[in-house]
Amino acid sequence: MTKVFYTILLLCTVAILAIGCQDSNYWEKTQRSRGNLTEVKKNVKLLEPDSVLLSDFSYIKVLGNYLAIPDLKSSGKLVHLFDKETLSYIASAGNLGQGPREISSIAAVAYDEKDDCLQVVDYGSKNVYSFNMDDVRKNPDYLPSVKLELRNDVVPYEYHFLSDTLSYGSFIIPDGQSSSMRIGRWNMHTGEVQVHNSEHPATKGNVVVYDYSNKHDLIVECSNKYDLINIFDGQLNLKTRVYGPEWEENGDNKQHFLSVVIYKDWIIAAYDGKDRQTDSMPTICHVFDLDGNYIKTLDIGYKIWRMSVDEDNDRLYLSFQDEIQFGYLDLKGILD
């Protein structure tokens, strides 16, 4: 009887501990190699936006039914908009300047699908401007409304707008004499930014790149300085931490991840792995499933700066710092 009692007690204790671990634990994975290489340079299709002149600090971002091209060095309009289906030019928005409702230093751009509005964050004025797309089409001199005055020193570097009370993004946060970049949730209505509390001790204050999938309610965060990937759910709970083949806890002076997107059931991450002093940029993309398991590597063949994905048309848009500036890769057949 005593043995049975203690056996039951032990099983109950294990069950309780297991339930507790489910709430607090996450999967850690170490990948020793990522050598399944597929060359796709010949599949990259050149994209040459018409009707606008762009500096070499321009990049493509898919926003709803639009392709937006923010130009960080423009001397005129700062965001150029194209139809995602036809790739035809629609309009340009956002005047560079210090005046009312002008933008002195463009930061993040996002899209409010419900109200069909482009959102632009201005570092200089600390305002979030809202551009009604119908007005942008009709009036080339249209000035935006101020959607939000940032109430603290936290500035969104990149974000996905879901509603006035919920956005996900990467945020530049003051930290003493410097600043750090953190991933979190943003309530525009209250101004509150909630960041995740699962930062790896080795990567504190590190630059990160991220993407959010509304379909999967999933966030992926990749480190620029370390071969490290973190995957969170929408409540900022860490689900998976992936240490890559070049993980070094003390750092290795290499540039690792520079851009990442979630496409359907895959994570696509632009990876460099070269000495950051050589000013190198990624020419390959590692592909993982949503649990962080390595699938394959795509050899793009051009220096990748930023990426954005159009799931409706199965396109990976690529902004390069190379002999071509923009291109896209048809992912159907490559990942399906």
C-alpha positions in Angstrom: 0.0 0.0 0.0 2.8 2.3 0.9 4.6 1.7 -2.5 1.3 2.4 -4.4 0.9 5.6 -2.4 4.4 6.9 -3.2 4.1 5.8 -6.8 0.9 7.9 -7.2 2.5 10.8 -5.3 5.5 10.7 -7.6 3.4 10.6 -10.8 1.3 13.5 -9.6 4.5 15.5 -8.8 6.0 14.8 -12.2 2.7 15.8 -13.9 2.6 19.1 -12.0 6.2 19.9 -12.8 5.5 19.0 -16.5 2.6 21.5 -16.6 4.7 24.2 -15.0 7.5 23.5 -17.6 5.1 23.9 -20.5 4.4 27.5 -19.3 8.0 28.5 -18.8 10.2 26.4 -21.0 11.0 26.6 -24.7 12.8 24.5 -27.2 16.5 25.1 -27.7 18.0 23.8 -30.9 21.6 23.7 -32.1 22.3 23.3 -35.8 25.7 22.0 -36.8 25.4 22.7 -40.5 23.3 24.4 -43.1 24.6 23.0 -46.4 21.6 22.2 -48.5 22.3 24.8 -51.2 20.1 25.7 -54.1 21.3 28.3 -56.6 18.5 30.6 -57.7 20.3 33.7 -59.1 19.0 32.9 -62.6 15.4 33.0 -61.2 15.7 36.5 -59.8 13.7 38.8 -62.0 14.8 42.4 -62.4 12.4 45.0 -61.2 12.8 48.6 -62.5 10.1 50.9 -61.1 8.9 53.4 -63.7 7.9 57.1 -63.2 10.2 57.8 -60.2 13.9 58.4 -59.6 15.3 56.5 -56.6 18.4 56.8 -54.5 20.5 53.7 -53.7 19.0 53.8 -50.2 15.5 52.8 -51.3 13.8 49.5 -50.5 10.6 47.6 -51.3 8.0 46.8 -48.7 4.7 45.0 -49.4 1.8 46.8 -47.7 -1.6 45.3 -48.3 -2.3 45.6 -52.0 0.6 48.0 -52.5 4.3 47.9 -53.1 5.8 50.8 -51.1 9.3 52.1 -51.8 10.6 54.4 -49.1 13.6 56.4 -50.2 15.8 57.3 -47.3 17.9 59.8 -49.3 15.2 61.4 -51.3 15.2 65.2 -51.8 11.5 65.3 -52.6 8.8 62.7 -52.0 9.8 60.0 -49.6 7.5 57.1 -50.3 6.5 55.8 -53.8 3.5 53.5 -54.2 2.9 50.8 -56.8 0.1 48.4 -57.5 1.1 44.9 -56.2 -0.7 43.0 -59.0 0.4 45.1 -62.0 3.5 46.7 -60.6 2.3 50.0 -62.1 3.0 53.3 -60.5 0.2 54.8 -58.4 1.5 58.0 -56.6 4.1 59.4 -54.3 3.6 60.7 -50.8 5.5 62.5 -47.9 7.3 65.7 -48.5 10.8 66.0 -47.1 11.1 69.1 -44.8 10.9 70.7 -41.4 7.5 72.3 -41.9 4.1 71.2 -40.5 3.2 67.7 -41.7 6.5 67.3 -43.5 9.0 64.5 -42.8 12.5 65.4 -41.7 13.8 61.8 -41.2 11.8 58.9 -42.3 11.7 55.8 -40.2 9.1 53.0 -40.2 6.3 52.6 -42.7 3.2 50.5 -42.1 -0.3 50.1 -43.5 -3.8 50.4 -42.0 -5.8 48.0 -44.2 -9.2 48.8 -42.6 -9.0 52.5 -43.4 -6.7 52.2 -46.5 -4.0 54.5 -45.0 -0.2 54.5 -45.2 1.5 55.3 -41.9 5.0 56.9 -41.8 7.1 57.5 -38.7 9.2 60.6 -38.6 12.3 60.4 -36.4 12.6 64.2 -36.4 9.2 65.3 -35.3 8.5 62.1 -33.4 5.1 61.9 -35.2 3.3 59.0 -36.9 1.7 60.5 -40.0 -1.3 58.9 -41.7 -1.8 59.2 -45.5 -5.3 58.4 -46.8 -4.6 56.5 -50.0 -7.6 57.9 -51.9 -6.4 61.4 -51.2 -2.8 60.5 -52.2 -4.1 59.3 -55.5 -6.1 62.5 -56.2 -3.8 65.2 -54.9 0.0 65.2 -55.4 0.2 68.0 -52.9 -1.8 66.2 -50.2 -0.4 66.5 -46.7 -1.0 63.8 -44.1 -2.7 64.0 -40.7 -0.9 63.4 -37.5 -2.1 60.0 -36.3 0.1 59.9 -33.1 2.6 62.0 -31.3 5.1 59.6 -29.8 4.9 60.1 -26.0 8.3 58.8 -25.0 11.7 58.3 -26.5 10.8 54.8 -27.8 10.7 54.9 -31.6 9.4 52.1 -33.9 12.0 51.1 -36.4 9.7 48.7 -38.2 6.2 47.5 -37.3 3.0 45.7 -38.4 -0.2 47.7 -37.7 -3.2 45.6 -36.7 -5.3 48.1 -34.9 -4.9 51.3 -32.8 -4.4 49.1 -29.7 -2.1 46.4 -31.2 0.9 46.5 -33.4 4.0 44.4 -33.5 7.4 45.7 -34.2 11.1 46.4 -33.5 11.7 49.4 -31.3 14.7 51.6 -30.6 14.7 52.1 -26.8 17.0 54.4 -24.8 19.3 52.6 -22.5 21.4 55.0 -20.5 23.9 56.7 -22.8 23.0 54.5 -25.7 20.0 52.7 -27.1 19.0 49.1 -27.8 16.6 47.5 -30.3 13.9 45.3 -28.8 10.9 43.3 -30.2 7.5 43.9 -28.7 3.8 44.9 -28.9 2.7 48.5 -29.2 -0.6 50.1 -28.1 -0.9 53.3 -30.1 -3.9 54.4 -28.0 -1.9 54.4 -24.7 1.6 54.7 -26.1 2.7 51.6 -24.2 5.4 49.3 -25.6 5.6 45.9 -24.1 8.9 44.1 -25.1 9.7 40.4 -24.6 11.7 39.5 -21.5 13.6 36.5 -23.1 16.6 38.4 -24.4 19.7 36.2 -24.5 22.4 37.6 -22.1 25.0 37.5 -24.8 22.9 39.6 -27.2 21.8 42.4 -24.9 21.7 45.7 -26.8 22.2 43.9 -30.1 20.7 44.9 -33.4 17.9 42.5 -34.5 15.7 42.0 -37.5 12.2 40.7 -37.2 9.0 39.7 -39.0 5.5 39.0 -37.8 2.8 36.7 -39.3 -0.8 37.5 -38.5 -1.8 34.2 -40.0 0.3 32.2 -37.5 0.4 34.8 -34.7 4.1 34.3 -34.8 7.2 36.6 -34.4 10.7 35.7 -35.6 13.7 37.6 -34.3 17.2 37.2 -35.8 20.4 38.7 -34.4 22.8 40.7 -36.6 25.8 40.1 -34.4 25.2 36.4 -33.5 24.0 33.3 -35.3 20.9 33.2 -33.2 17.1 33.0 -34.0 14.3 33.4 -31.5 10.7 32.5 -32.3 7.8 33.9 -30.2 4.0 33.7 -30.1 1.9 36.8 -30.2 1.9 37.0 -26.4 5.7 37.4 -26.6 6.3 33.9 -25.1 9.5 32.4 -26.4 8.7 29.2 -28.3 12.0 28.3 -29.9 15.7 29.4 -29.7 18.0 28.3 -32.5 21.8 28.4 -32.2 23.4 28.2 -35.7 26.7 26.6 -36.8 28.5 29.9 -36.2 27.1 30.7 -32.8 29.8 32.2 -30.5 28.7 33.4 -27.1 31.4 36.0 -26.9 30.7 37.2 -30.5 32.9 36.8 -33.6 33.0 40.2 -35.2 30.9 38.9 -38.1 27.6 40.1 -39.6 25.0 37.4 -39.3 21.3 38.1 -40.2 20.3 41.3 -42.0 16.7 40.6 -43.0 14.0 38.1 -42.3 10.4 37.3 -43.6 7.7 34.7 -42.8 6.3 33.2 -45.9 3.4 30.8 -45.6 4.9 27.9 -43.4 8.5 29.0 -43.8 11.0 31.5 -42.3 13.4 33.0 -44.9 16.4 34.8 -43.4 19.2 36.6 -45.3 22.5 35.5 -43.8 26.0 36.8 -44.2 28.5 35.2 -41.8 31.4 37.3 -43.0 33.7 39.8 -41.2 31.7 43.0 -40.6 34.8 45.1 -41.2 34.8 44.1 -44.9 31.4 45.8 -45.4 29.9 42.6 -46.8 26.3 41.8 -47.2 24.3 38.6 -47.4 24.0 36.8 -50.8 22.2 33.7 -49.4 18.9 33.0 -47.5 18.5 30.2 -45.0 15.0 28.7 -45.0 13.5 27.2 -41.8 10.1 25.8 -40.9 8.0 27.7 -38.3 9.7 25.6 -35.5 13.1 26.8 -36.6 14.2 23.5 -38.2 16.6 24.1 -41.1 15.2 23.2 -44.6 17.6 24.6 -47.3 19.7 27.6 -48.4 18.9 29.7 -51.4 21.9 31.2 -53.1 20.5 34.5 -54.4 23.8 35.7 -55.9 23.3 39.4 -55.2 24.0 41.5 -52.0 20.7 41.6 -50.1 19.8 44.7 -48.0 16.1 44.1 -47.2 13.4 41.7 -48.1 9.6 41.7 -48.1 7.1 39.0 -49.2 3.9 38.9 -51.2 2.1 35.7 -50.2 -0.8 36.3 -52.7 1.6 36.2 -55.6 4.2 33.9 -54.0 6.9 36.6 -54.5 9.9 37.4 -52.4 10.9 41.0 -53.1 14.6 41.8 -52.7 16.3 45.2 -52.3 19.9 44.9 -53.2 23.1 46.9 -52.7 24.5 45.5 -56.0 24.6 45.9 -59.7 20.8 45.6 -59.7 18.7 47.5 -57.1 15.4 45.6 -57.0 14.3 42.1 -58.0 11.9 39.4 -57.0 11.9 35.7 -56.7 8.9 33.5 -57.6 8.8 31.1 -54.6 6.3 28.8 -56.1 8.2 25.6 -57.1 11.2 26.6 -55.0 9.6 26.1 -51.6 6.2 24.4 -52.4 
